[in-house]
Amino acid sequence: MNACETLKHYFGYDEFREGQETLVNALLAGRDALGVMPTGAGKSICYQVPALMMAGVTLVVSPLISLMADQVAALRSAGIPAAYLNSSLSPSQLELATRRAREGQYRIIYIAPERLEAPSFLDFAKSVSVSMIAVDEAHCVSQWGQDFRPVYLRIADFVAQLPVRPVIGAFTATATERVREDIIRLLGLREPVIASTGFDRPNLYFEVLKPKNRYGALTAILSEKRGEAGVVYCATRKTVEEVCGRLQAEGFAAARYHAGLSDEERRASQEDFQYDRVQVMVATNAFGMGIDKSNVRYVIHYNMPRSMEAYYQEAGRAGRDGDAAECVLLYSPQDIVTGKWMIQHGAPNEELSLVEQNQVRRLELQRLNTMIDYCTKPGCLRRRILNYFGDAAGEDCGDCGGCTGGRFGEAALARRSRRDAKDRQTLRESAQQDRYVAEEALFERLRAARLKLARANEVPAYAICSDKSLADMARRKPGSRSELLGVYGIGQVKADRYGEAFLEAIRAFENGEAMQLAGVSDRSDALYERLRSARLGLARVMRVPAYVICSDRTLKDMARRRPRDRDDLLKVYGIGEVKADSYGEAFLEVIREYESAIK
């Protein structure tokens, strides 16, 4: 299989997204590569596809220990043999996974960067054919990045000790030009192919609020979002505890996550969120890079983050499925005081000299000032974000709080109140208009039935009944012969002779066309909800999050297409060969039952 065929076979996608094919082709040709792509742009595909086409094993270096299990589960559900090696495994589990890896049972192995320092792992890596090393969250290698992890500096040393240097791919969502240069230099990339697809996420809406009552503003937003998954980021553990406790007391399905909790509680909270047992995750940035949930519909920052990199990475966890999502920052001047205190009192990085530590601290204060400008200065918020990361964005986006005046602020609430009153009147008028439209459509169907009757009986159409009779029939919509007798111009003889034909036309209209014209039942939405329930059942049986089975976008495409067999199912976005074999019949059965129910 070539790259496109591999993409379709395993992942169910018909074509690569922007930047993906460039990186895939580079790695397959033995060229190092650097991909700078926003969250949700599909960075993992860039190394997973070539990993499946290369001989040997691919090592994926990732700091996301809490996420590795889900990534591996998603790969296995697509028929890709994969494993992870990190501190969450017991010694016996680690030994078993390593033995299987030596036997060549895995194509992709996720490892924590700390694993590279273990002599036993180096011995393992020397004993197998390592075809590629993919470095996820590659900005962690730079001291100028917002998530500098000194252990990432060991990656180049590890590679140098392998008997044959594998091709290296580095991937990140947020990297300024200076950080990109560090990634290339510190990872030892050799003339890498670079693909930067830009930082814009058009499906995300950005807004900054300056509420007098921050918690009140939060609950107002969450009340509108009940039933939808979202994350509330707080600056401190104490704030997480306070906010989560109050939300739970008010009936919100919320969980908490911060570094002060036990491993067991953090794991339970994350699983509750991933498995949709709770809708709101209240967390510090410790929840950070451990989210691979595609249907997060909003991210709310209860406090101002200390850098644009941190803010955009955290906000970018909304809308990974490509559907519309909202990112709201609740700003208070107190956030400046808190941010400065945390920068000045943060634990020193012993990997850096005193001079370097002072440089980093000055850089952090500059980043904080950038966030203050973002929160306080007027203008387009999206343009400010994109310009910070070096994307030319000269024009206002027209769809952020800075451009529209906001969706969630006090002024927006006042506008919404006025709009709701107007909408109620519009709905009344619209309902009346819909009724007229439906009556007109039924009238035309009844005219067609009359014409068919006239031809069959070889009489003029007006001999069957008049247009006035049809108009009254369309308005009344009789459901039986007795009701038909109440229609203008329809007597006993006409009811006996032609009544059933008209009643059949009305029944057919009510079951189909009328439902769509009046908006009584959106079939795609109804089927989508049934498919969601089926996916949840499959996820529980497989003991994986629902999005591992397939994404919401896949279900929506399935509801629209309504596939009838396996071949049709393979045309659905995100359904590859293995998923069609594993889950296809369950989804097809839901569609068949639904189709039967609406006939």
DANORFEN-V75869 format. One record per residue. N is the residue number from 1. SS is DSSP state (2 for helix, 1 for strand, 0 for the rest). PHI is phi in radians with two decimals (none if undefined). Layout:
# DANORFEN-V75869
N;SS;PHI, N;SS;PHI
This chain:
# DANORFEN-V75869
1;0;none, 2;0;-1.48, 3;2;-1.09, 4;2;-1.15, 5;2;-1.18, 6;2;-1.11, 7;2;-1.02, 8;2;-1.24, 9;2;-1.08, 10;2;-1.61, 11;2;-1.94, 12;0;1.39, 13;0;-1.74, 14;0;-1.37, 15;0;-2.67, 16;0;-1.33, 17;0;-1.46, 18;0;-0.96, 19;0;1.53, 20;2;-1.14, 21;2;-1.13, 22;2;-1.04, 23;2;-1.25, 24;2;-1.05, 25;2;-1.12, 26;2;-1.11, 27;2;-1.13, 28;2;-1.14, 29;0;-1.49, 30;0;1.48, 31;0;-1.65, 32;0;-1.09, 33;1;-2.54, 34;1;-2.24, 35;1;-1.94, 36;1;-1.96, 37;0;-2.41, 38;0;-1.14, 39;0;-0.94, 40;0;1.57, 41;0;-1.49, 42;0;1.60, 43;2;-1.13, 44;2;-1.11, 45;2;-1.05, 46;2;-1.12, 47;2;-1.90, 48;2;-1.23, 49;2;-1.11, 50;2;-1.11, 51;2;-1.05, 52;2;-1.33, 53;2;-1.77, 54;0;-1.65, 55;0;-1.34, 56;0;1.67, 57;1;-1.96, 58;1;-1.85, 59;1;-1.73, 60;1;-1.89, 61;1;-1.49, 62;0;-2.53, 63;0;-1.45, 64;0;-1.55, 65;2;-1.01, 66;2;-1.21, 67;2;-1.78, 68;2;-1.01, 69;2;-1.05, 70;2;-1.20, 71;2;-1.11, 72;2;-1.17, 73;2;-1.07, 74;2;-1.13, 75;2;-1.14, 76;2;-1.11, 77;2;-1.15, 78;0;-1.64, 79;0;1.48, 80;0;-1.88, 81;0;-1.22, 82;1;-2.53, 83;1;-2.67, 84;1;-2.34, 85;1;-2.20, 86;0;-2.71, 87;0;-1.23, 88;0;-1.31, 89;0;-1.50, 90;0;-1.28, 91;2;-0.95, 92;2;-1.20, 93;2;-1.14, 94;2;-1.12, 95;2;-1.13, 96;2;-1.12, 97;2;-1.10, 98;2;-1.16, 99;2;-1.11, 100;2;-1.12, 101;2;-1.14, 102;2;-1.08, 103;0;-1.40, 104;0;1.40, 105;0;-1.43, 106;0;-2.06, 107;0;-1.67, 108;1;-2.32, 109;1;-2.20, 110;1;-1.54, 111;1;-2.36, 112;0;-1.31, 113;2;-1.04, 114;2;-1.09, 115;2;-1.12, 116;2;-1.14, 117;2;-1.47, 118;0;-1.40, 119;2;-0.97, 120;2;-1.14, 121;2;-1.29, 122;2;-1.08, 123;2;-1.05, 124;2;-1.06, 125;2;-1.09, 126;2;-1.27, 127;2;-1.57, 128;0;-2.12, 129;0;-1.58, 130;1;-1.61, 131;1;-1.49, 132;1;-2.71, 133;1;-2.07, 134;1;-1.85, 135;1;-1.85, 136;0;-1.50, 137;0;0.89, 138;2;-1.11, 139;2;-1.12, 140;2;-1.12, 141;2;-1.39, 142;0;-1.75, 143;0;-1.20, 144;0;-1.57, 145;0;-1.45, 146;0;-1.37, 147;0;-2.24, 148;0;-1.00, 149;0;-2.22, 150;2;-0.92, 151;2;-1.10, 152;2;-1.13, 153;2;-1.19, 154;2;-1.46, 155;2;-1.06, 156;2;-1.08, 157;2;-1.12, 158;2;-1.06, 159;2;-1.06, 160;2;-1.11, 161;0;-1.55, 162;0;-1.32, 163;0;-1.09, 164;0;-2.29, 165;0;-1.25, 166;0;-1.39, 167;1;-1.23, 168;1;-2.10, 169;1;-2.05, 170;1;-2.08, 171;1;-2.43, 172;1;-2.70, 173;0;-1.74, 174;0;-2.34, 175;0;-2.71, 176;0;-1.28, 177;2;-1.05, 178;2;-1.12, 179;2;-1.19, 180;2;-1.07, 181;2;-1.09, 182;2;-1.13, 183;2;-1.04, 184;2;-1.09, 185;2;-1.28, 186;2;-1.37, 187;0;-1.58, 188;0;1.21, 189;0;-1.21, 190;0;-1.79, 191;0;0.72, 192;0;-1.22, 193;1;-1.32, 194;1;-1.95, 195;1;-2.20, 196;1;-2.11, 197;0;-1.59, 198;0;1.57, 199;0;-1.84, 200;0;-1.23, 201;0;-2.10, 202;0;-1.03, 203;0;-1.40, 204;1;-1.69, 205;1;-1.82, 206;1;-1.97, 207;1;-2.64, 208;1;-2.04, 209;1;-1.94, 210;0;-2.16, 211;0;-1.34, 212;0;-1.25, 213;0;-2.07, 214;2;-1.12, 215;2;-1.14, 216;2;-1.09, 217;2;-1.13, 218;2;-1.09, 219;2;-1.16, 220;2;-1.10, 221;2;-1.22, 222;2;-1.11, 223;2;-1.11, 224;2;-1.30, 225;0;-1.85, 226;0;-0.97, 227;0;1.58, 228;0;-1.86, 229;1;-1.45, 230;1;-2.78, 231;1;-2.12, 232;1;-1.99, 233;1;-1.61, 234;0;-2.11, 235;0;-1.34, 236;0;-2.30, 237;2;-1.08, 238;2;-1.05, 239;2;-1.15, 240;2;-1.00, 241;2;-1.05, 242;2;-1.14, 243;2;-1.16, 244;2;-1.10, 245;2;-1.04, 246;2;-1.17, 247;2;-1.12, 248;2;-1.10, 249;2;-1.12, 250;0;-1.62, 251;0;1.66, 252;0;-1.39, 253;0;-1.41, 254;1;-2.18, 255;1;-2.30, 256;1;-2.07, 257;1;-2.72, 258;0;-2.79, 259;0;-1.19, 260;0;-1.43, 261;0;-1.50, 262;0;-1.20, 263;2;-0.99, 264;2;-1.13, 265;2;-1.21, 266;2;-1.06, 267;2;-1.12, 268;2;-1.14, 269;2;-1.10, 270;2;-1.13, 271;2;-1.15, 272;2;-1.04, 273;2;-1.26, 274;2;-1.16, 275;0;-1.60, 276;0;1.14, 277;0;-1.38, 278;0;-2.23, 279;0;-1.78, 280;1;-2.04, 281;1;-1.85, 282;1;-1.75, 283;1;-2.65, 284;0;-1.51, 285;0;-1.23, 286;0;-1.10, 287;0;-1.26, 288;0;0.14, 289;0;-1.57, 290;0;-1.72, 291;0;-2.00, 292;0;-2.23, 293;0;-1.51, 294;0;-1.35, 295;0;-1.84, 296;1;-1.26, 297;1;-1.62, 298;1;-2.75, 299;1;-2.27, 300;1;-1.99, 301;1;-1.67, 302;0;-1.22, 303;0;-2.29, 304;0;-1.25, 305;0;-1.15, 306;0;-1.59, 307;0;-2.67, 308;2;-1.17, 309;2;-1.04, 310;2;-1.13, 311;2;-1.08, 312;2;-1.25, 313;2;-1.19, 314;2;-1.25, 315;2;-1.10, 316;0;-1.20, 317;0;-1.37, 318;0;-1.48, 319;0;1.14, 320;0;-1.13, 321;0;-1.43, 322;0;1.60, 323;0;-1.41, 324;0;-1.05, 325;1;-2.58, 326;1;-2.19, 327;1;-2.17, 328;1;-2.10, 329;1;-1.96, 330;1;-1.69, 331;0;-1.71, 332;0;-2.45, 333;0;-0.95, 334;2;-1.06, 335;2;-1.07, 336;2;-1.16, 337;2;-1.07, 338;2;-1.09, 339;2;-1.08, 340;2;-1.12, 341;2;-1.10, 342;2;-1.17, 343;2;-1.19, 344;2;-1.30, 345;0;-1.95, 346;0;-1.19, 347;0;-1.10, 348;0;-1.16, 349;0;-1.52, 350;0;-1.22, 351;0;-1.31, 352;0;-1.91, 353;0;-1.27, 354;2;-1.07, 355;2;-1.09, 356;2;-1.15, 357;2;-1.09, 358;2;-1.14, 359;2;-1.10, 360;2;-1.11, 361;2;-1.13, 362;2;-1.11, 363;2;-1.12, 364;2;-1.13, 365;2;-1.19, 366;2;-1.11, 367;2;-1.10, 368;2;-1.07, 369;2;-1.09, 370;2;-1.09, 371;2;-1.19, 372;2;-1.08, 373;2;-1.06, 374;2;-1.03, 375;2;-1.44, 376;2;-1.99, 377;0;-1.56, 378;0;-1.29, 379;0;2.10, 380;0;-1.24, 381;2;-1.24, 382;2;-1.11, 383;2;-1.10, 384;2;-1.12, 385;2;-1.11, 386;2;-1.14, 387;2;-1.10, 388;2;-1.07, 389;0;-1.56, 390;0;1.59, 391;0;-1.49, 392;0;-1.23, 393;0;-2.40, 394;0;-1.31, 395;0;-1.82, 396;0;-1.20, 397;0;-1.38, 398;0;1.38, 399;0;-2.51, 400;0;-2.52, 401;2;-1.05, 402;2;-1.18, 403;2;-1.59, 404;2;-1.78, 405;0;1.59, 406;0;1.72, 407;0;-1.87, 408;0;-2.09, 409;0;-1.32, 410;2;-1.07, 411;2;-1.11, 412;2;-1.16, 413;2;-1.13, 414;2;-1.14, 415;2;-1.08, 416;2;-1.14, 417;2;-1.08, 418;2;-1.15, 419;2;-1.16, 420;2;-1.09, 421;2;-1.11, 422;2;-1.17, 423;2;-1.12, 424;2;-1.08, 425;2;-1.16, 426;2;-1.10, 427;2;-1.10, 428;2;-1.09, 429;2;-1.17, 430;2;-1.16, 431;2;-1.09, 432;2;-1.14, 433;2;-1.12, 434;2;-1.05, 435;2;-1.12, 436;2;-1.08, 437;2;-1.09, 438;2;-1.13, 439;2;-1.12, 440;2;-1.14, 441;2;-1.16, 442;2;-1.17, 443;2;-0.98, 444;2;-1.14, 445;2;-1.18, 446;2;-1.18, 447;2;-1.09, 448;2;-1.11, 449;2;-1.15, 450;2;-1.10, 451;2;-1.10, 452;2;-1.12, 453;2;-1.13, 454;2;-1.11, 455;2;-1.15, 456;2;-1.15, 457;2;-1.72, 458;0;0.94, 459;0;-2.32, 460;0;-1.10, 461;2;-1.06, 462;2;-1.21, 463;2;-1.28, 464;2;-1.25, 465;0;-3.02, 466;0;-1.52, 467;2;-1.09, 468;2;-1.10, 469;2;-1.14, 470;2;-1.11, 471;2;-1.10, 472;2;-1.20, 473;2;-1.14, 474;2;-1.15, 475;2;-1.31, 476;2;-1.40, 477;0;0.88, 478;0;-1.10, 479;0;-1.90, 480;0;-2.66, 481;2;-1.08, 482;2;-1.10, 483;2;-1.21, 484;2;-1.10, 485;0;-1.17, 486;0;-1.49, 487;0;-1.36, 488;0;-0.94, 489;0;1.41, 490;0;-1.86, 491;0;-1.77, 492;2;-1.02, 493;2;-1.13, 494;2;-1.15, 495;2;-1.12, 496;2;-1.21, 497;2;-1.42, 498;2;-2.07, 499;2;-0.98, 500;2;-1.10, 501;2;-1.11, 502;2;-1.22, 503;2;-1.10, 504;2;-1.12, 505;2;-1.10, 506;2;-1.20, 507;2;-1.10, 508;2;-1.09, 509;2;-1.14, 510;2;-1.10, 511;2;-1.40, 512;0;-2.29, 513;2;-1.04, 514;2;-1.11, 515;2;-1.05, 516;2;-1.35, 517;2;-1.12, 518;0;-1.53, 519;0;1.22, 520;0;-1.17, 521;0;-2.57, 522;0;-1.53, 523;2;-1.07, 524;2;-1.07, 525;2;-1.13, 526;2;-1.11, 527;2;-1.17, 528;2;-1.00, 529;2;-1.14, 530;2;-1.17, 531;2;-1.15, 532;2;-1.08, 533;2;-1.11, 534;2;-1.11, 535;2;-1.10, 536;2;-1.08, 537;2;-1.11, 538;2;-1.09, 539;2;-1.10, 540;2;-1.17, 541;2;-1.13, 542;2;-1.43, 543;0;1.02, 544;0;-2.37, 545;0;-1.05, 546;2;-1.02, 547;2;-1.23, 548;2;-1.24, 549;2;-1.13, 550;0;-2.99, 551;0;-1.48, 552;2;-1.04, 553;2;-1.08, 554;2;-1.11, 555;2;-1.12, 556;2;-1.14, 557;2;-1.18, 558;2;-1.16, 559;2;-1.14, 560;2;-1.29, 561;2;-1.41, 562;0;0.85, 563;0;-1.06, 564;0;-1.84, 565;0;-2.62, 566;2;-1.07, 567;2;-1.08, 568;2;-1.13, 569;2;-1.10, 570;0;-1.20, 571;0;-1.49, 572;0;-1.31, 573;0;-0.99, 574;0;1.49, 575;0;-1.87, 576;0;-1.71, 577;2;-1.04, 578;2;-1.19, 579;2;-1.16, 580;2;-1.10, 581;2;-1.24, 582;2;-1.37, 583;2;-2.10, 584;2;-1.00, 585;2;-1.09, 586;2;-1.10, 587;2;-1.23, 588;2;-1.09, 589;2;-1.13, 590;2;-1.08, 591;2;-1.15, 592;2;-1.10, 593;2;-1.09, 594;2;-1.15, 595;2;-1.06, 596;2;-1.16, 597;2;-1.20, 598;2;-1.66, 599;0;-1.31
